[in-house]
Amino acid sequence: MRALVARDGTVGIVDAAEPEPGPGQVRIRVEAAAVNPVDLLTAAGTLADNGLMPHLETHALGWDVAGVVDRVGPGVTGVQPGERVIGLSDRLTDRFKAQADLVVLDETAVAPAPAGVAAPEASTLPLNALTAVQALDATGLAPGETLVVTGAAGGVGGYLVELAVARGIRVAGVAAPADEALVRDFGAEWFVPRGTDLAAAVRAVVPGGAHGLVDAAVVGLPALDAVRNGGAFVAVGAGLAPIPLRGIRVSTVFVRADAAQLGHVAKLAEAGRLSMRVAGTYPLEQAAEAHERLRKGGLRGRLVLLP
């Protein structure tokens, strides 16, 4: 099979033996694999430099997969060969990951794909939607409470707004001024233009500050003052959480594969309640071009590789 790896910062395809599923694992023939910012960090060696993974001769790429199960290992009962699924490859040290012809995942990392949704769109769900769900859970917010989402037009941020609104949480979305219509379409009650005084803008519409904030745009400490005393601040990314001043509960989300949560977001997508955005598709052999396009920024939606 073909698999995408990075060596010394350069992305390329290698030929490898087809992987076999072990106990509790499934093998997926990849139809689509989204490209995420974490792939750029992996390829550049940034994750290894920051101690999140060891320095390896090659670093495998790809977290998101949509495809068809073609083989299952002993003990697998939840999915069967021929079933369309989505999955999350969340282990950094796997020899090969989702940007490949085939990928083997634990059954606990896989869920049925949303019916009626094309593979490229479905492949945008696992990493970003699970990060959003787990970040939202970490805030502990109840219906009627208020949440600030930075990066509200992005992959994680867009899902955060939609998932929070679905729970009855009132949302203030922070994004570039040009993205106001998009963020409001996601369901945000208030819009805060990026680059303004975030805390002042939030407190102008939410007296006393918001009950919680999820920092999908990595604003960091300047965003903390938008949160009221005793509220919740959730950082998305290692080493990016501010000091927990004023009794604010500060935590960091490191996404994990969870079949039940993945099945939940797939059902929401199937019902049209999550906006799956594909900014463009590339064949696997043009993966380096896709990575370079993502590096340039300005996308609204994910680039997707098609093996």
PALUMBA-18737 format. One record per residue: chain; residue number from 0; y, z, x of N, C-alpha, C, O in turn. Coordinates in steps of 0.1 Angstrom, whole numbers, plus 5000, padded with zeros to 4 digits. Atoms other than C-alpha are relative to their C-alpha. Last residue first. Layout:
<rs>
R  mol  seq    nY    nZ    nX   caY   caZ   caX    cY    cZ    cX    oY    oZ    oX
R    A  NUM     Y     Z     X     Y     Z     X     Y     Z     X     Y     Z     X
...
</rs>
This chain:
<rs>
R  mol  seq    nY    nZ    nX   caY   caZ   caX    cY    cZ    cX    oY    oZ    oX
R    A  306  5011  5005  4991  5078  4979  4938  4994  4987  4995  4985  4981  5002
R    A  305  5011  5005  5008  5110  4982  4917  4990  4994  5010  4991  4983  5015
R    A  304  5008  5009  4992  5137  5004  4933  4988  4996  4991  4982  5004  4984
R    A  303  5015  4999  5002  5163  5019  4910  4993  4990  5008  4996  4978  5008
R    A  302  5007  5012  4995  5200  5025  4916  4985  5003  4999  4981  5014  5002
R    A  301  5009  5000  4988  5212  5054  4895  4996  4986  5003  4994  4977  4994
R    A  300  5014  5003  5003  5241  5056  4870  4993  4999  5014  4999  4999  5024
R    A  299  5002  4991  5012  5279  5055  4874  4986  4996  4995  4984  4987  4987
R    A  298  5009  5005  5010  5284  5042  4909  5000  5010  4988  5002  5022  4990
R    A  297  4994  5006  5012  5315  5048  4929  4991  4995  4989  4995  4989  4980
R    A  296  4994  4992  5011  5298  5056  4962  5005  4991  4989  5005  4979  4989
R    A  295  4986  5004  5002  5294  5035  4994  5006  5007  4988  5019  5008  4988
R    A  294  4991  4994  4990  5263  5054  5003  5014  4997  4998  5023  5005  5001
R    A  293  4998  4986  5005  5246  5043  4971  5009  5007  5009  5018  5015  5005
R    A  292  4991  5001  5012  5251  5006  4981  5003  5014  4995  5014  5018  4991
R    A  291  4986  5002  4995  5237  5014  5016  5010  4999  4988  5021  5004  4989
R    A  290  4995  4988  4994  5206  5030  5001  5014  4998  5005  5023  5007  5003
R    A  289  4997  4990  5011  5201  5000  4978  5006  5013  5006  5015  5019  5000
R    A  288  4987  5004  5007  5205  4976  5007  5003  5010  4989  5015  5013  4987
R    A  287  4989  4996  4991  5179  4996  5027  5013  4996  4994  5023  5002  4996
R    A  286  4997  4986  5001  5155  4994  4997  5012  5004  5009  5021  5012  5005
R    A  285  4986  5000  4998  5155  4956  4997  5005  5015  4999  5017  5017  4995
R    A  284  4997  5005  4987  5117  4954  5002  5015  5000  5003  5019  4997  5014
R    A  283  5002  4990  4990  5113  4977  4972  5004  4995  5014  5009  5003  5022
R    A  282  5014  5000  4996  5129  4952  4949  4998  5010  5012  5008  5013  5019
R    A  281  5003  5007  4988  5164  4963  4938  4985  4999  5002  4978  5009  4998
R    A  280  5013  4999  4995  5178  4975  4905  4998  4991  5012  5005  4981  5014
R    A  279  5005  5012  4994  5213  4983  4893  4986  5002  5005  4981  5013  5007
R    A  278  4989  5008  4994  5235  5010  4879  4996  4987  5006  5004  4978  5008
R    A  277  5005  5007  4988  5208  5024  4856  5012  4991  5005  5017  4983  4998
R    A  276  4991  5010  4995  5220  5051  4832  4995  4993  5013  4993  5000  5023
R    A  275  5006  5004  4987  5197  5072  4811  5008  4988  5005  5008  4977  4998
R    A  274  4995  5013  4996  5219  5089  4784  4994  4996  5014  4998  5002  5024
R    A  273  4996  5000  4986  5200  5118  4768  5003  4985  5004  4996  4976  5001
R    A  272  4990  4989  4998  5198  5124  4731  5004  5002  5014  5012  5010  5018
R    A  271  4987  5006  4998  5182  5090  4722  5011  5011  5002  5023  5008  5001
R    A  270  4992  4998  5013  5151  5106  4706  5014  4995  5002  5022  4995  4992
R    A  269  5007  5008  5010  5129  5093  4735  5008  5000  4987  5009  4990  4980
R    A  268  4996  5014  4997  5154  5108  4759  4994  4990  4990  5001  4981  4986
R    A  267  4986  5001  5003  5150  5142  4742  5005  4985  5003  5013  4980  4995
R    A  266  4999  5000  5014  5112  5138  4743  5015  4998  4995  5018  4991  4986
R    A  265  5005  5013  5004  5113  5130  4780  5001  4998  4985  5005  4987  4980
R    A  264  4989  5010  4998  5135  5160  4786  4996  4986  4996  5004  4978  4992
R    A  263  4989  4998  5009  5109  5182  4770  5011  4990  5001  5016  4985  4991
R    A  262  5004  5005  5013  5080  5166  4788  5011  5002  4990  5013  4994  4981
R    A  261  4999  5015  4999  5098  5172  4821  4996  4994  4987  5002  4984  4983
R    A  260  4986  5003  5001  5103  5209  4811  5002  4984  5001  5010  4979  4994
R    A  259  4995  4996  5013  5066  5213  4804  5015  4996  4998  5019  4990  4988
R    A  258  5005  5010  5010  5055  5194  4835  5006  5003  4986  5009  4993  4979
R    A  257  5004  4992  5011  5077  5214  4859  4996  4991  4989  5005  4985  4982
R    A  256  5007  5008  5010  5086  5201  4893  4994  5009  4990  4989  5020  4993
R    A  255  5014  4999  4999  5111  5223  4911  4993  4991  4989  4999  4990  4978
R    A  254  5008  5006  5010  5148  5218  4917  4985  5002  5003  4981  5001  5014
R    A  253  5008  5009  4993  5166  5242  4940  4989  4994  4991  4980  5002  4986
R    A  252  5011  5006  5005  5193  5259  4920  4993  4990  5010  5000  4981  5015
R    A  251  5002  5013  4995  5216  5283  4937  4988  4994  4994  4977  5001  4994
R    A  250  5014  5004  4996  5229  5315  4922  5000  4985  5004  5010  4978  5001
R    A  249  5000  5012  4993  5262  5334  4917  4985  4997  5004  4979  5005  5010
R    A  248  5014  5002  4996  5265  5361  4890  4999  4986  5007  5001  4976  5000
R    A  247  5006  5013  5004  5302  5368  4888  4986  4999  5006  4984  5001  5018
R    A  246  5012  4997  5007  5310  5405  4893  4994  4987  4994  4985  4988  4986
R    A  245  4997  4996  5014  5346  5397  4902  4987  5002  4992  4988  4999  4980
R    A  244  4988  4991  5003  5336  5379  4934  5000  5003  4985  4994  4996  4977
R    A  243  4999  4996  5014  5301  5365  4940  5011  5010  4997  5008  5022  4995
R    A  242  5003  4985  5001  5307  5348  4974  5002  5004  4985  5011  4999  4979
R    A  241  4990  4991  4995  5305  5310  4970  4996  5015  4999  4986  5018  4994
R    A  240  4996  4990  5010  5273  5289  4967  5011  5009  5006  5010  5014  5017
R    A  239  4987  5004  5006  5271  5257  4988  5005  5011  4990  5015  5008  4983
R    A  238  4989  4996  4993  5244  5266  5013  5014  4998  4994  5024  4998  5001
R    A  237  5002  4989  4990  5217  5246  4997  5013  5003  5007  5021  4994  5011
R    A  236  5001  5004  4986  5226  5224  4967  5000  5012  5009  5007  5022  5007
R    A  235  5011  5010  4999  5235  5227  4931  5000  4995  5014  5008  4986  5018
R    A  234  4998  5010  4990  5255  5259  4928  4988  4990  5000  4977  4995  4998
R    A  233  5012  5005  4995  5254  5280  4896  5003  4988  5010  5009  4978  5005
R    A  232  4996  5012  4992  5283  5303  4887  4987  4995  5006  4980  5002  5013
R    A  231  5011  5006  4992  5278  5328  4859  5005  4988  5008  5012  4979  5002
R    A  230  5007  5013  5005  5302  5351  4842  4990  4996  5010  4985  5004  5018
R    A  229  5013  4998  5005  5310  5388  4850  4993  4988  4995  4982  4988  4989
R    A  228  5007  4989  4994  5347  5382  4852  4986  5002  4994  4985  5002  4982
R    A  227  4995  4987  5004  5356  5348  4838  4992  5011  5008  4981  5008  5013
R    A  226  5010  4991  5007  5348  5316  4856  5006  5014  4998  5012  5019  5006
R    A  225  5001  5005  5014  5375  5290  4865  4991  5009  4992  4990  5007  4979
R    A  224  4990  4994  5008  5382  5311  4896  5001  4995  4986  5008  5000  4977
R    A  223  5004  4987  5005  5349  5301  4911  5010  5006  4991  5006  5013  4981
R    A  222  5004  5000  5015  5358  5264  4912  4997  5014  4995  4997  5015  4983
R    A  221  4989  5002  5009  5379  5267  4944  4996  5000  4985  5005  5002  4977
R    A  220  4992  4988  5003  5348  5284  4961  5012  4997  4991  5015  5005  4982
R    A  219  5001  4987  4993  5325  5254  4959  5010  5010  4996  5013  5012  4984
R    A  218  4987  4996  4998  5335  5219  4946  5001  5013  5008  5009  5015  5017
R    A  217  4998  4992  4988  5300  5207  4951  5014  5003  5003  5019  5001  5014
R    A  216  4991  5008  4990  5302  5181  4924  5002  5007  5013  5009  5001  5021
R    A  215  5007  5012  4997  5273  5196  4903  5007  4991  5010  5001  4983  5017
R    A  214  4992  5007  4990  5289  5230  4903  4992  4988  5005  4988  4988  5016
R    A  213  5010  5007  4992  5276  5245  4871  5007  4990  5009  5013  4981  5004
R    A  212  4996  5013  4994  5301  5269  4856  4988  4995  5008  4981  5003  5015
R    A  211  5008  5005  4989  5297  5298  4832  5005  4987  5005  5013  4980  4999
R    A  210  5011  4991  4998  5314  5320  4806  4991  4996  5012  4985  5004  5018
R    A  209  5013  5004  5006  5346  5300  4811  4989  5011  5002  4990  5019  5012
R    A  208  5010  5007  4992  5379  5316  4819  4987  4997  4993  4984  5004  4983
R    A  207  5008  4990  4993  5401  5343  4803  4990  4993  5009  4983  5000  5017
R    A  206  4993  4988  4995  5415  5319  4778  4990  5010  5006  4980  5013  5000
R    A  205  5010  4989  5002  5394  5287  4776  5007  5013  5005  5004  5016  5017
R    A  204  5007  5003  5012  5419  5258  4772  4990  5010  4996  4986  5011  4984
R    A  203  4991  5004  5010  5445  5268  4797  4994  4997  4987  5000  4999  4976
R    A  202  4995  4988  5007  5419  5288  4816  5011  4996  4990  5013  5004  4981
R    A  201  5010  4994  5009  5401  5255  4824  5006  5012  4992  5003  5013  4980
R    A  200  5003  5009  5011  5432  5238  4837  4990  5005  4990  4991  5004  4978
R    A  199  4988  4999  5010  5444  5268  4857  4997  4991  4988  5000  4994  4977
R    A  198  5000  4987  5006  5409  5271  4874  5011  5001  4989  5009  5005  4978
R    A  197  5012  4999  5009  5406  5234  4882  5001  5013  4992  4999  5013  4979
R    A  196  5003  4986  4998  5441  5229  4896  4989  5004  4990  4992  5006  4978
R    A  195  4990  4991  5006  5440  5191  4893  4996  5014  5004  4985  5017  5010
R    A  194  4988  5000  4991  5420  5169  4917  5011  5009  4994  5020  5011  5002
R    A  193  5003  4996  4986  5393  5159  4891  5013  5000  5008  5021  4991  5007
R    A  192  5000  5011  4990  5407  5155  4856  4998  5006  5014  5003  5017  5017
R    A  191  4991  4996  4989  5396  5183  4832  5000  4989  5011  4989  4987  5017
R    A  190  5001  5008  4988  5381  5172  4799  5011  5005  5010  5022  5006  5006
R    A  189  4988  5000  4992  5374  5195  4769  4998  4991  5013  4986  4990  5018
R    A  188  4989  4997  5010  5349  5193  4741  5013  4999  5008  5023  4995  5001
R    A  187  4991  4990  4995  5323  5175  4763  5012  5002  4990  5018  4993  4986
R    A  186  4998  4989  5009  5298  5156  4742  5009  5011  5005  5010  5021  4998
R    A  185  5011  4991  4998  5284  5129  4765  5001  5013  4991  4990  5019  4989
R    A  184  5012  5006  5007  5309  5106  4749  4988  5008  5002  4979  5009  4993
R    A  183  4999  4996  5014  5336  5129  4761  4989  4995  4992  4984  5001  4982
R    A  182  5003  4986  5000  5324  5125  4797  5001  5005  4986  4993  5013  4981
R    A  181  5014  4998  4998  5324  5087  4793  4996  5014  4998  4986  5017  4992
R    A  180  5007  5005  5012  5359  5086  4778  4985  5002  5001  4978  5006  4992
R    A  179  4998  4991  5011  5373  5108  4806  4992  4995  4987  4985  5003  4981
R    A  178  5013  4997  5007  5357  5088  4834  5001  5009  4988  4991  5014  4982
R    A  177  5005  5012  5006  5389  5071  4846  4987  5003  4992  4983  4994  4985
R    A  176  4993  5004  5012  5404  5105  4852  4995  4988  4993  4995  4987  4981
R    A  175  4989  5009  4998  5377  5114  4877  5007  4996  4987  5000  4995  4977
R    A  174  5004  5013  4994  5354  5142  4866  5013  4992  5003  5024  4997  5000
R    A  173  4990  5003  4989  5354  5178  4853  4995  4987  5006  4984  4986  5010
R    A  172  5005  5009  4990  5337  5184  4819  5011  4996  5010  5022  4993  5006
R    A  171  4989  5007  4994  5345  5214  4797  4995  4992  5012  4989  4997  5022
R    A  170  5000  5005  4986  5315  5222  4776  5014  4995  5003  5021  4988  4995
R    A  169  4987  5008  4999  5309  5243  4745  5003  4997  5014  5003  5005  5023
R    A  168  4990  4995  4990  5273  5254  4743  5012  4991  5000  5010  4979  5000
R    A  167  4989  4994  5007  5253  5246  4711  5010  5007  5009  5018  5015  5005
R    A  166  5003  4986  5002  5220  5240  4729  5012  5007  4993  5011  5019  4991
R    A  165  5012  4999  5009  5223  5202  4725  4996  5015  4997  4990  5018  4987
R    A  164  4996  5002  5014  5258  5205  4739  4989  5001  4991  4990  5006  4980
R    A  163  4992  4989  5004  5244  5220  4771  5004  4999  4985  5003  5008  4977
R    A  162  5009  4989  5003  5218  5193  4774  5007  5013  4995  5002  5019  4987
R    A  161  5008  5003  5012  5243  5165  4770  4991  5012  4997  4989  5015  4985
R    A  160  4991  4999  5012  5268  5181  4795  4992  4997  4987  4993  5005  4978
R    A  159  4996  4987  5003  5241  5188  4820  5009  5001  4988  5007  5010  4979
R    A  158  5011  4994  5007  5226  5153  4818  5004  5015  4996  5000  5020  4986
R    A  157  5001  5006  5013  5260  5139  4827  4989  5006  4992  4991  5009  4980
R    A  156  4990  4995  5009  5264  5163  4855  5000  4995  4986  5002  5002  4977
R    A  155  5003  4986  5004  5231  5156  4872  5010  5005  4989  5006  5010  4979
R    A  154  5014  5000  5005  5236  5118  4874  4996  5014  4995  4991  5015  4983
R    A  153  5011  5003  4991  5274  5120  4877  4986  5001  4994  4985  5003  4982
R    A  152  5003  5014  5003  5302  5118  4850  4988  4996  5009  4983  4985  5008
R    A  151  5005  5002  5014  5304  5156  4847  4996  4986  4997  4989  4983  4988
R    A  150  5008  5012  4998  5308  5161  4885  4994  4996  4987  4983  4991  4987
R    A  149  4993  5009  4991  5319  5197  4877  4991  4988  5003  4979  4989  5002
R    A  148  5008  5008  4992  5305  5212  4846  5008  4991  5009  5016  4983  5004
R    A  147  4994  5010  4992  5323  5241  4830  4990  4992  5008  4981  4998  5015
R    A  146  5006  5005  4987  5304  5260  4804  5009  4990  5006  5014  4980  4999
R    A  145  4993  5011  4994  5316  5280  4773  4995  4997  5014  4992  5007  5022
R    A  144  4993  4997  4988  5297  5302  4749  5005  4987  5007  5001  4976  5003
R    A  143  4986  4996  5003  5290  5292  4713  5007  5004  5013  5020  5005  5013
R    A  142  4992  5009  5009  5252  5290  4718  5014  5006  4997  5015  5018  4994
R    A  141  5005  5001  5014  5241  5313  4746  5008  4990  4992  5019  4987  4997
R    A  140  4990  5001  5010  5245  5310  4784  4994  4998  4986  4983  4993  4985
R    A  139  5003  4990  5011  5219  5323  4808  5010  4999  4988  5011  5009  4981
R    A  138  4987  4994  5005  5236  5303  4836  4997  5011  4990  5005  5020  4989
R    A  137  4995  4990  4990  5202  5298  4854  5013  5007  4995  5016  5018  4999
R    A  136  5008  4988  5003  5188  5280  4823  5005  5011  5009  5006  5023  5005
R    A  135  4995  4995  5012  5216  5254  4827  4993  5013  4996  4999  5023  4992
R    A  134  4986  4994  4998  5208  5250  4863  5005  5006  4988  5011  5017  4988
R    A  133  5002  4988  4993  5171  5245  4855  5013  5007  5004  5014  5019  5004
R    A  132  5006  4990  5008  5178  5220  4828  4999  5013  5007  5002  5024  5002
R    A  131  4990  4996  5011  5203  5200  4849  4994  5011  4991  5000  5021  4989
R    A  130  4989  4992  4993  5180  5199  4880  5009  5006  4989  5013  5017  4990
R    A  129  5006  4987  4997  5152  5188  4857  5010  5009  5007  5010  5021  5004
R    A  128  5001  4993  5012  5174  5160  4843  4994  5014  5002  4998  5024  4996
R    A  127  4987  4996  5005  5185  5148  4877  4999  5009  4987  5006  5018  4986
R    A  126  4992  4992  4991  5151  5148  4895  5013  5005  4993  5016  5017  4993
R    A  125  5006  4987  4995  5129  5137  4866  5009  5008  5009  5011  5020  5006
R    A  124  5001  4987  5006  5151  5114  4844  4995  5012  5009  5002  5022  5010
R    A  123  4988  4992  4997  5163  5084  4863  4999  5014  4995  5008  5022  4997
R    A  122  5001  4995  4986  5128  5069  4864  5012  5008  5004  5012  5015  5014
R    A  121  5008  4988  5000  5128  5065  4826  5000  5007  5014  4999  5019  5015
R    A  120  4992  4990  5007  5157  5040  4828  4992  5014  5001  4998  5024  5004
R    A  119  4988  4996  4991  5139  5019  4854  5008  5011  4994  5012  5020  5001
R    A  118  5003  4992  4988  5106  5022  4834  5012  5003  5009  5014  5014  5013
R    A  117  5004  5008  4989  5119  5009  4801  4998  5009  5012  5005  5019  5014
R    A  116  4991  5000  4989  5121  5035  4773  4995  4992  5011  4984  4995  5016
R    A  115  4990  5009  5003  5102  5029  4740  5011  4999  5011  5021  4992  5009
R    A  114  5004  5013  5006  5082  5060  4744  5012  4991  4997  5022  4996  4993
R    A  113  4994  5001  5014  5095  5086  4768  4996  4986  4994  4998  4976  5001
R    A  112  4987  5007  5000  5070  5088  4797  5006  4999  4986  4998  4999  4977
R    A  111  5000  5014  5007  5042  5113  4794  5014  4995  5000  5024  5002  4998
R    A  110  5000  4999  5015  5046  5142  4819  5000  4986  4994  5004  4977  5001
R    A  109  5000  5013  5007  5039  5147  4856  5000  5003  4985  4995  5013  4980
R    A  108  4987  5006  4997  5046  5175  4882  5002  4987  4991  5011  4979  4994
R    A  107  4989  4991  5004  5019  5199  4870  5014  4994  5002  5024  4999  4998
R    A  106  4998  5002  5015  4994  5171  4873  5011  5008  4995  5017  5004  4985
R    A  105  5007  4990  5008  5000  5173  4910  5002  4997  4986  5013  4992  4982
R    A  104  4993  4988  5004  5013  5140  4924  4991  5010  4993  4981  5006  4988
R    A  103  5008  4990  5006  4999  5110  4942  5008  5013  4998  5015  5018  5007
R    A  102  4997  4987  4996  5021  5080  4947  4991  5010  4993  4987  5008  4982
R    A  101  5008  4990  5006  5014  5043  4947  5005  5014  5005  5010  5015  5016
R    A  100  5008  5007  5010  5035  5012  4955  4992  5010  4992  4990  5008  4980
R    A   99  5012  5006  4995  5061  5033  4973  4993  4992  4989  4997  4993  4977
R    A   98  4996  5014  4997  5094  5050  4968  4989  4993  5008  4989  4992  5020
R    A   97  5000  5009  5012  5077  5080  4952  5005  4986  5002  5002  4977  4995
R    A   96  4995  4995  5012  5067  5100  4983  5001  4989  4990  4993  4979  4990
R    A   95  4994  5011  5008  5046  5094  5014  5004  5006  4987  4998  5015  4981
R    A   94  5000  5012  4991  5037  5119  5042  5006  4988  4993  5014  4981  4999
R    A   93  5010  5010  5003  5047  5148  5020  5001  4988  5009  5012  4984  5012
R    A   92  5008  5003  4989  5070  5172  5038  4988  4991  4997  4980  4988  5006
R    A   91  4992  5007  4990  5099  5174  5013  4991  4995  5012  4994  4985  5018
R    A   90  5004  4994  4987  5077  5184  4984  5006  4991  5011  5003  4979  5012
R    A   89  4990  4990  4995  5095  5176  4951  4996  5006  5013  5003  5015  5017
R    A   88  5006  4998  4987  5078  5143  4940  5010  5010  5007  5019  5006  5014
R    A   87  4991  4996  4990  5088  5144  4903  4992  5003  5013  4983  5012  5013
R    A   86  5003  4989  4992  5070  5125  4876  5010  5003  5011  5019  4995  5014
R    A   85  4989  4998  4991  5072  5101  4847  4996  5012  5009  4989  5020  5004
R    A   84  4995  4986  4997  5042  5088  4829  5013  4999  5008  5016  4989  5013
R    A   83  4987  5001  4994  5027  5057  4812  5005  5014  5002  5005  5022  4992
R    A   82  4988  4993  5007  4990  5064  4805  5013  4998  5008  5013  4999  5020
R    A   81  4994  5010  5010  4964  5038  4817  5012  5006  4993  5019  4999  4986
R    A   80  4997  5013  4994  4943  5065  4835  5005  4990  4989  4999  4990  4978
R    A   79  5011  5008  4998  4945  5098  4816  5004  4987  5006  5015  4983  5005
R    A   78  4997  5014  5000  4969  5127  4814  4988  4992  5004  4979  4997  5010
R    A   77  4988  5003  5008  4966  5163  4805  5003  4986  4999  5010  4982  4989
R    A   76  5002  5001  5015  4930  5170  4815  5012  4995  4992  5010  4990  4981
R    A   75  4988  5004  5007  4929  5168  4853  4996  4997  4986  4986  4990  4983
R    A   74  4993  4989  5007  4900  5189  4867  5013  4996  4992  5019  5004  4986
R    A   73  5007  4991  5007  4888  5164  4893  5008  5011  4993  5018  5016  4999
R    A   72  5009  4992  4992  4913  5138  4904  4992  5010  4991  4995  5011  4979
R    A   71  4998  4986  5001  4929  5111  4883  4989  5007  5008  4978  5002  5009
R    A   70  5012  4992  4996  4933  5074  4888  5003  5014  4999  5015  5018  5002
R    A   69  5012  5009  4998  4955  5046  4876  4988  5007  5005  4977  5001  5006
R    A   68  5011  4993  4994  4983  5065  4859  4989  4991  5002  4984  4984  4993
R    A   67  5013  5000  5007  5011  5041  4851  4990  5008  5008  4987  5004  5019
R    A   66  5011  5009  4997  5047  5043  4863  4988  5002  4991  4989  5009  4980
R    A   65  5005  5004  5013  5080  5061  4864  4989  4990  5003  4991  4980  5010
R    A   64  5009  5011  5002  5088  5079  4896  4998  4999  4985  4997  5008  4977
R    A   63  5003  5004  5014  5116  5101  4909  4990  4989  4999  4991  4979  5007
R    A   62  5003  4988  5008  5117  5119  4943  4995  4996  4986  4986  5002  4980
R    A   61  5002  5003  5014  5117  5090  4968  4995  5013  4992  4985  5018  4995
R    A   60  4988  5001  5009  5116  5089  5006  4995  4998  4985  4985  4992  4982
R    A   59  5003  5008  5012  5091  5099  5033  5012  5001  4990  5020  5011  4990
R    A   58  4997  4992  5012  5105  5111  5066  4998  4991  4988  5004  4981  4987
R    A   57  4995  5008  5011  5090  5096  5098  5002  5010  4988  4995  5019  4986
R    A   56  4999  5013  4994  5084  5113  5132  5006  4990  4989  5014  4982  4992
R    A   55  5012  5007  4999  5092  5146  5116  5002  4986  5006  5013  4982  5007
R    A   54  4998  5014  4995  5119  5171  5120  4987  4994  5002  4978  4999  5009
R    A   53  5001  5002  4985  5110  5201  5099  5004  4986  5004  5004  4977  4995
R    A   52  5013  5006  4997  5124  5206  5064  4999  4998  5015  5009  4998  5022
R    A   51  5007  5001  5013  5153  5225  5049  4987  4994  5001  4979  4995  4992
R    A   50  5012  4991  5001  5165  5237  5083  4993  5000  4987  4985  5009  4984
R    A   49  4996  4988  5007  5200  5221  5082  4988  5009  4997  4990  5019  4990
R    A   48  4990  4994  4991  5191  5194  5108  5005  5014  4994  5008  5023  5001
R    A   47  5007  4994  4988  5160  5186  5088  5010  5007  5009  5007  5018  5014
R    A   46  5008  4989  5005  5180  5181  5056  4992  5007  5011  4992  5019  5012
R    A   45  4991  4989  5004  5206  5160  5074  4992  5012  4995  4995  5023  4999
R    A   44  5004  4988  4992  5180  5137  5091  5008  5013  4997  5006  5023  5003
R    A   43  4991  4997  4989  5199  5106  5079  4996  5012  5009  5002  5014  5019
R    A   42  5001  5011  4990  5169  5095  5058  5009  5002  5012  5006  4998  5023
R    A   41  5013  5000  4993  5166  5128  5041  5000  4990  5011  4996  4993  5022
R    A   40  4999  4989  4991  5204  5130  5033  4986  5001  5008  4986  5005  5020
R    A   39  4991  5003  4989  5203  5095  5019  5000  5011  5010  5000  5009  5022
R    A   38  5007  5010  4992  5172  5103  4998  5009  4996  5012  5004  4995  5023
R    A   37  5009  4993  4992  5190  5134  4985  4992  4991  5009  4988  4995  5020
R    A   36  4994  4995  4988  5217  5112  4972  4992  5007  5010  4993  5007  5022
R    A   35  4991  4988  5002  5192  5097  4948  5007  5003  5013  5003  5000  5024
R    A   34  4995  4996  4987  5173  5064  4945  5011  5010  4998  5020  5008  4990
R    A   33  4985  4999  4998  5153  5059  4914  5003  5005  5014  4996  5012  5021
R    A   32  4997  4988  4992  5116  5048  4916  5015  5000  5002  5021  4992  5010
R    A   31  4985  4998  4997  5103  5022  4891  5002  5013  5007  4995  5023  5004
R    A   30  4993  5011  5006  5068  5008  4883  5015  5000  5003  5022  4990  5004
R    A   29  4986  4999  5002  5048  5030  4906  5006  4987  4994  5004  4976  4999
R    A   28  4995  5013  4995  5011  5030  4902  5014  4999  4996  5018  4998  4985
R    A   27  4991  5008  5009  5005  5067  4897  5003  4987  5007  5007  4987  5019
R    A   26  4994  5010  4992  4977  5088  4912  5007  4990  4990  5002  4986  4980
R    A   25  5000  5013  5006  4970  5121  4895  5006  4990  5010  5015  4993  5017
R    A   24  4990  5010  4996  4962  5155  4910  4998  4987  4992  4987  4984  4988
R    A   23  4987  4997  5007  4944  5186  4898  5011  4990  5003  5022  4993  4999
R    A   22  5001  4992  5012  4916  5182  4924  5014  5003  4994  5023  5008  5001
R    A   21  5009  4988  4998  4925  5155  4949  4999  5007  4987  5004  5003  4976
R    A   20  4996  4987  5006  4941  5121  4942  4989  5010  5002  4977  5008  5001
R    A   19  5010  4996  5010  4934  5093  4967  5004  5014  4994  5008  5023  5001
R    A   18  5003  4985  5001  4962  5077  4987  4990  5002  4989  4990  4995  4979
R    A   17  4997  4995  5013  4960  5039  4994  4996  5015  4999  4985  5019  5003
R    A   16  5012  4999  5009  4961  5034  5031  5003  5005  4987  5012  5014  4985
R    A   15  5008  4988  4999  4995  5027  5046  4987  4998  4991  4987  4990  4982
R    A   14  5012  5002  5007  5018  4998  5053  4991  5012  5003  4990  5017  5014
R    A   13  5012  4999  4992  5053  5008  5063  4988  4997  4991  4988  4999  4979
R    A   12  5013  5000  5007  5086  4998  5047  4989  5001  5011  4989  4994  5021
R    A   11  5008  5012  4999  5120  5006  5063  4986  5003  4993  4983  5014  4990
R    A   10  5009  5001  5011  5150  5029  5063  4991  4988  5001  4997  4977  5004
R    A    9  5002  5013  5005  5167  5037  5096  4989  5000  4990  4978  5005  4991
R    A    8  4989  5004  5008  5180  5072  5104  4999  4986  4994  5008  4982  4986
R    A    7  4987  5000  4992  5157  5078  5133  5011  4994  4992  5020  4987  4998
R    A    6  5003  4996  4987  5127  5068  5111  5013  4998  5008  5019  4988  5009
R    A    5  4989  5001  4991  5130  5067  5074  4996  5005  5014  4989  5015  5015
R    A    4  4998  4988  4992  5101  5059  5051  5013  4998  5008  5018  4987  5009
R    A    3  4987  4999  4993  5093  5036  5022  5002  5013  5008  4999  5023  5003
R    A    2  4993  4988  5003  5057  5029  5013  5013  5000  5008  5014  4995  5019
R    A    1  4987  4999  4994  5037  4998  5009  5006  5013  4997  5006  5018  4985
R    A    0  4988  5000  5009  5000  5000  5000  5012  5000  5009  5012  5003  5021
</rs>
